Amino acid sequence: MRYWLCITNRENWEVIKKKKIWGVSENRHKNTLLRTKIGDKVVIYLKQEKAENGEILEPRIVGIFEIASEPFKDSTPIFKAPKSSKERYPWRVKLKEIKLGELDFKQLIPKLTFIKNKKKWHAHLFGKAMREIPETDYKLIEELL
């Protein structure tokens, strides 16, 4: 079994939560998604964003799911793409909810082993839709969520 940190924004988090689906881009992240297996665990990470009122929304862990299907392709537009793209995140897996909650990600950084450089922690996530994390980090998140 593998453990994955899936990186998304707040708008797509609502889609994930409602439809129980995770999706990634065709070109950049398809191969990572194809490495997943039914039963793998997925931790949903909301990246830092700026709200319309200018408020900074800090990064959070908001849920844990289990992968419940083999990867499949579906171009139905359900996810919100970045402004500069028409990406539909067509490579998808179905999810089964395990646990929802909210956890301040920055407080976790000192304890997470996959983040080697604690000062430049964002470099471990930048440009990724998902990344594999160690079981110890998964268990810590699951316990605290």
Residue pairs with C-beta under 8 A, 6 or more apart in sequence:
1 37
1 39
1 40
1 41
2 35
2 36
2 37
2 40
2 41
2 132
3 40
3 41
3 42
3 43
3 132
3 133
3 134
3 135
3 137
3 138
4 36
4 40
4 41
4 42
4 43
4 130
4 131
4 132
4 133
5 43
5 45
5 114
5 125
5 130
5 131
5 132
5 133
6 22
6 42
6 43
6 44
6 45
6 129
6 130
7 45
7 47
7 125
7 128
7 129
7 130
7 131
8 16
8 44
8 45
8 46
8 47
8 129
9 46
9 47
9 49
9 80
10 46
10 49
10 57
11 80
12 79
12 80
13 44
13 46
13 62
15 21
15 78
15 79
15 80
16 22
16 44
16 63
16 65
16 95
17 63
17 100
19 78
20 65
20 68
20 94
20 95
20 96
20 97
21 78
21 92
21 93
21 94
21 95
22 33
22 42
22 65
22 67
22 92
22 93
22 95
22 130
23 74
23 78
23 79
23 88
23 89
23 90
23 91
23 92
24 30
24 32
24 33
24 89
24 91
24 92
24 129
24 130
25 87
25 89
25 90
25 91
25 129
26 87
26 90
26 91
28 129
29 91
29 128
29 129
29 130
30 91
32 128
32 129
32 130
32 131
33 71
33 91
33 92
33 93
33 129
33 130
34 71
34 91
35 132
36 67
36 71
36 93
37 67
38 67
38 68
38 69
38 70
39 66
39 67
40 66
40 67
41 64
41 65
41 66
41 67
41 98
41 138
42 64
42 65
42 66
42 67
42 95
42 130
43 61
43 63
43 64
43 133
43 138
43 141
44 61
44 62
44 63
44 64
44 65
45 59
45 60
45 61
45 62
45 105
45 125
46 57
46 59
46 60
46 61
46 62
47 59
47 125
48 56
48 57
48 58
48 59
49 56
49 57
50 56
50 57
51 57
58 104
58 105
58 106
59 104
59 105
59 106
60 102
60 103
60 104
60 105
61 101
61 102
61 103
61 105
61 108
61 141
61 145
62 100
62 101
62 102
62 103
63 97
63 98
63 99
63 100
63 101
63 145
64 98
64 99
64 100
64 141
64 142
64 145
65 95
65 96
65 97
65 98
66 95
66 96
66 98
67 93
67 94
67 95
67 96
68 93
68 94
68 95
68 96
69 93
69 94
70 93
71 91
71 92
71 93
72 91
72 92
72 93
73 90
73 91
73 92
74 90
74 92
75 88
75 90
76 88
77 88
78 88
79 87
79 88
79 89
81 87
81 88
81 89
98 142
99 142
99 145
100 145
101 145
103 141
103 144
103 145
108 140
108 141
108 144
109 115
109 118
109 121
110 118
111 140
112 133
112 137
112 140
113 134
113 136
113 137
114 124
114 131
114 133
114 134
114 137
115 121
115 124
116 124
117 123
117 124
124 131
125 131
